[in-house]
Amino acid sequence: MTVEVSELPGGLRVVTDSMPGIASASVGVWVDAGSRHEDPVENGTAHFLEHMAFKGTENRSTRQIMEEIEMVGGSLNAFTAREQTTYHAQVLEADLDLAVDLLSDIVMNPVFAPEEMERERQVILQEIGMVQDTPDDLVFDHLQAVAYPDQAIGRSILGTDRGIAALPLDVLRGFRDRHYDAGRMIVAAAGAVDHDRFRDLVGERFALASGGNGGARPGAYEAASYRGGDLRDARSLDQVHLSFAFPGLCFDDPDYYALQVYATLLGGGSSSRLMQEVREERGLAYSIFAQPVAYADGGLLTLYAGTSDDLAIELLDVLGEQVRDSVENVTDPEIQRARAQLKAGLLMSLESSNARMEIAARHLYLFGRPLTVQELSASIDAVDRASVIRAARRVFGGGPLSFAAVGPVDGLPDRAAIQERFAL
């Protein structure tokens, strides 16, 4: 990996990861503004802004934006998360200038035409409706809400249908004016890219980035406060979708990698404890997994399973048994296998220019510098049985259970009885 970083006037940072021998490049503009930067009346604004970026600029219509990128066989897209919004493109090496020009245009020069906003409002309402009709997605929105009640980090990234239906243009403009600042942006590229040339290109295209916040970073947001709770969404479905969360660990926690290893051996692959016991041995669920979620100042360890209502109690019992046993009787071969999965996933991801662009940008945000493969591998290799047990005990003993369910929920026990099953 050849990763280089520069900082331009106004605080805009540029990071590249050159990959000799490939013909394409991935480029991304990362803005330190996600859904957790919103106040209650702004809920859904970061995501709405992401949509509006593609709805016309001072230089291009919506159609022109898409025609120009597809004329060269490239792709252009974006996504909103809780802590950042990202606009990204992938093109052949010869079209790198176009990718940077398009990205700078949609990020810096959106026009927010009222008629386009009304059309996109309907699109987002359809997106919210789609999630409402997808219980295995919806249950995680519910889980986030009960883990972090009455906080921006607990609210849906998409917003609510009522809020989006009423969201005015001046709220979009105000959010953008506060957060889309040079000191809050990273422009990253990986693949067929030369750092010096790319830095100069970004400097030209983003010359009007304000730097109005004096290059200050990161953006202010309310500190995450995990509390736990219970939400049951009764619906007439063939399955009940169950999700559980306990307070996890942030990215720079000393036990971060130990928790990653623990989640992998518990429910991260086909050989994991939950997959083997719940699905393969007992046939209680088709889909079951454990997944850690990390933020700058906190995180979650989540579990998910979908099952029929007549099997839900047995499933809850088995989940509790496996969690307790995984802490008390975890083995060195399990840890070795989980470490191998994590390292292989990391190294395989480095074959993708898009993944390497994302890694470089995320590390620059989180740690102030890109981490090397050797550092990441060493952190995974350093995980041992003692650190896995310590991380797991911190999580399961760190706070009350968060529980959410969607489907036929009437026969489920109360939250105290569910939490008792996970008591170590």
N, C-alpha and C positions, 0 to 999 in steps of 0.2 A: 504494500500500500504506500503510495506517495501522496500524502495529504499535506496541503499547504493552506495557510490562513493569512488573510490580509484584512485590515480595517481601513475603510474609506472615510473621508471627511463627513462629519455628521453622525458617525458611529456605525454605519452599515458594514457588516462583516461579510466577507467572501471566503468560502472554503471550497477546495477542489480535491478530488481523489482521482488521479490519473490512472487509467487502466490500459496499458499498451496492448495492442493486438485486437482491439474490438473496434467496430465501425460506428458505434452510436454513442450518444451521451444523454444522460438524464440530468435535468436542471430543475431546481425547486426554489421557490421563494417562501421562506418560513417567517411568519409573523407571530410575534409573542402576544397573541390575543385570541383566546378561545372562550368557551362558554362560561368558564369560571371567572372571567373578567366582567361579566354582565351583572347589572343590578336586577331586581325582580321584574321591573317593567321592560327590561331589555331582553328577557329570556328568549333565545332563538335568534338574536340579532347577529352574532358572529357567523352563524350558518347562513342566514339570509344574505349577509354581505358577500359571502363566498359565492352564492348563486348569482348575485347581481353583477359580480365582476365579469361574467361572461355575457351580460345582456347589453353590451355596447359601451364603447369608450369615446373619447373625443376624436379618435382617429379611425375607428372601425365600428361597423355594425355587428350585431350578433352573428349574422351569416358570414360576414367577412372573417371574423375571428376563426370560425370553424373551417371555412374553406381554405384559409391560408395554411393552417397547420396540416390539414389533410392533403393539400396539394403536394406536399413533400413527403407524405406517408407517415407523418408524425402523429403524436397523441398529446392532448392537453386536458388536464383535469384538476381537481382540487378536493380537499377534505377538511372538515372542521373537527377538532378534538377539544378536550376540555382545557388544554393549556396552550395550544397553538392552532393557527390556521395555515394550511399549506396549499400553494398553487404550484403545479409541476407539469413538466413536459418531457417527452422523449423524442429525439430526432437523430438523424444521421449526422456525422461529424460536420459535413458541409453546410448543414442548416442550423448550426448552433446560434449564429447571429439572429436568425429569425425567431428561435425559441426564446432567447433573452428579450428580444424586442416585443414579442407578444406578451410574455409574462410581465414585463415592466409596464406595458400599456394597460393590461387588465387590472393590475394592482394599483398603479399610480393614477390612472385617468378614467375611472368609471364615471358614467354620466347620470346614472340613476333616473332614467326617463320614467315618468309616472306610469305610462301605459305598460312599459316592460315590468315595472315593479308589481303592478296588479296581476299581470300574467304569471309572474314567478311566484307570487303569493299563492296562487291556486296550485301551482306545481308543488310547493312545499306542503300545503295542506294535504295534497294527495300522498306525499311522502310520509307525513305523520299518520295518515289513515292506513298506509301500508304496514307501518310498524304496529299499529293497534290491531291489525289483523294477523300479525305474526307473533304468536305467544312466546316462542323461544327467544325473540328479540325483546319484546315488551317486558318480560319478566326481569331483564337486567336493568331496564329503566326504573322499574319498581324497586329493585334491590339497591340501586344507587340512591334513590330518594329516601329510603329508610335508613341507609348507612349514614347519610349526610343530610338530615332533614333541615329545611329552611335555610339552605346554603346554595350558592351558585353551583358548587361542584356536585351537588346532589340533583340539580334540575336537568331535564332532558336537553341535550344539545340542540335538538330540532325545535324546542319550544312547545307550547300547547296550541291546539287548534284555535282556541279563543284568543290567545295572545297574538298569534301570527295574523289572524284575521283582522285585528285592530292595530297592528304595529304601524306607526306613521313613518314617513320618509325622514323626518328630522331626527328620529331616534337612530336610524341607520347612519345618517351623516355624522351625528354627534359621536357615536361609537367609533366610527372610522377616524374622525379627526383626533380623538383622544389616543388611539392605540396604533394607528398605522404610521409609525414614525421610523426614521432611518435607524435610530438606536435600538429599535425593537425588531429589526429584520435581519435575517441571514439569507444570502443567496448562495446556494450550494450546487455543485455539479460533480458528476462522476462519469468516468468512461473516457471517450476520446476528447480530452480537454487539456489545454495548456494553461497553467495557472495565470501567468502574467497576461496573456492575451485575454483570458476570461475576465480577470480583474478589471482590465482597462475597458472591456466591453460593458461590464456591469456599471462601472463608474460613469460611462457615457449615458447609458439608458436610464439609470436611476439618479441622474444628476439633480433632479428636482425633489428627491426625498428630503423631507424637511429638516430632520435633526432637531426639530423644535423642542424636544424634551431633553436636549443636551446630551443625547446618547445614553440617557439613563436606561438601565435594565436591571432586573426584569420589570414587567408591568405589575402594578399593585393589584392584589386580590385578597379576599378574606381567607385567612388561614383555615385549612381543612380541620374540622372537628368531628371525628367519628363518634357516633352515638348509638347506633343500632336501633332496630325496630322491626315491625311486622306489617306486611301488606298482603292481603289475599284478594285476588281478582276472580270472583266466581263467574265461570263461563261454562256453557255446555260444549265440552270438547271430549274427544276420545282419550286424551291424556291430560294429566296434571303436570305442569312444568314447575319444577322446584329449584329455587336458587338460594344459596346461603353465602354469607360473607362474614369475615372476621377482620379486625384491623390488621393491615399488612405493613409493608416497609417501604420507605421512599428510596429513590434511586441511589443516594449516597450513603445509605445505612450500611454499617459493616457486615450485617447479615443478609444483605440483599441477594447475593448469589447463592447463599445457603438456602434461602427461601425458594429461589428459582429451582434449585435441585430438588428440594422437598416436594414442591408442587408437581414436578415432572414425575417423580417416582410414585406419588400418590395418585395422580390422575392426568398425566400428560402424554400418554401414548398407549399403544396396544398392549404393552407388557406391564403397564402400571397396575397398582393394587386395585383401584376402583374398576378399571376396565376388566381385569381378570375375574375379580370376585363378583361384581354386580352383573356384568353382561355375560361373560363367558361361562362362569360356574353356575349362576343362578337365573340368568335370563330375565332380570328385573327391569332392564332398560336397554334401549338401543343406543342412546346418546348419553354419555356421562363423562365429565371431566372436571379437573381442578385447574384454576388459572390465577396467577398473581397479577395484580394491577398496581402499578407504581405511579406516583405523582412526585412533584418536586418536594412536597412536605407531608407525605403520607402514602397510604395505599390500602389495598384490600387483598385478601386471599379469598377467592370465590370458588364455590362448587356448584355444579348444575347437573340435574338429571331430569329426564322426562319419562313418565311411567303411567300405567293405568291406575285409576283410583283404588282398585282392590289390592294393588301391590305396594301402595305408597308407604304403609306402615312398616312392612318388611324392609323396604328399601331404606327408610330412615334408620332402622335398627342396624342394617348392614353398614351404612355410611358411618354411623357412630363407632361401630366395632373396628372398621378399617382405619379410621382416623386415630383412634386410641392405640391400636396395635402398631400403626406406622410410626408413632412417636416412641413407643416403648420398646419395639422390637425391630426397628429398621436395621437392615444389614448392609455390610460393606459392598457386596455385589450389586444391590439395588442402587446404592449411591454411585458406584462406578458406572453403571448403565445409564443413569440419569445424567451424569456429567458428560458421558460420551454423546448422548442425544443433544445436549445443549451446545457442546463444542462443534459437533457435526453441523447442526443448524446454523451456527454462526459462520463457519467456514464456507458452507454451501451458499449462504446468502451473499458472500463476498464475490460470487460469480455474477451477480446482478448489479448493473450500474445503478438501477433505481434504489436497491437496498443500500448500496454504499453511499449514495447521495444522502439518503435518509439518516444513516448511522452518523455520518460526519456532521450533519446539521444538528441532530439531537444531542450529540456529545458536546458540541460547541455551546448549545443552550444550557445544558445541565451542568457541565464541568468546566466550561471556559476554554476547553481544548479538546480536539479529537483524541480518543484513546486508541492505542495501537492494538493490533491483533494479539501481540504477545502479552500485553497487560490484561486483556479480556480473558485470554486462555488461562493465564496464571491465576486469575481470580476464580475461575471455575475449578481449576485443578486444586486450589487450596481448600476447597470445601471438603470437610471430613464428617464423620459420624457425629462428633460432638457439636459441630456448628449447625448441622441439620436439626438435631434434637433441640438445640438452643433456639433456633429460629422458629421451629414449630411451636415450642412452648410459649414463646413470646406472642405468637399470633393467637393461639387458642386460649391463652390466658390474658390477652391484652384488652379485652372488652366484651360487651354483650354481643350476642348473635344478631345479625341482620338476616331476616328471612322474608322471601317473597314467593308467591305461588300464583299461577294462572291456570284456570280450568276448574274441574270438579273438586273444590277445596273443603267441602263440609266435613269430611271425615278425618281431616288432619288434626293432630294434637296441637295444644297451645304452644306458644314460643318457649315457655319455660321447660316444657317437657321435651321439646326438640333440642334445646340447648343442653339439657342434662345428658343427652346421648353423646355429646361431644366433650363432656367434662373429662379432663385428664386426671 
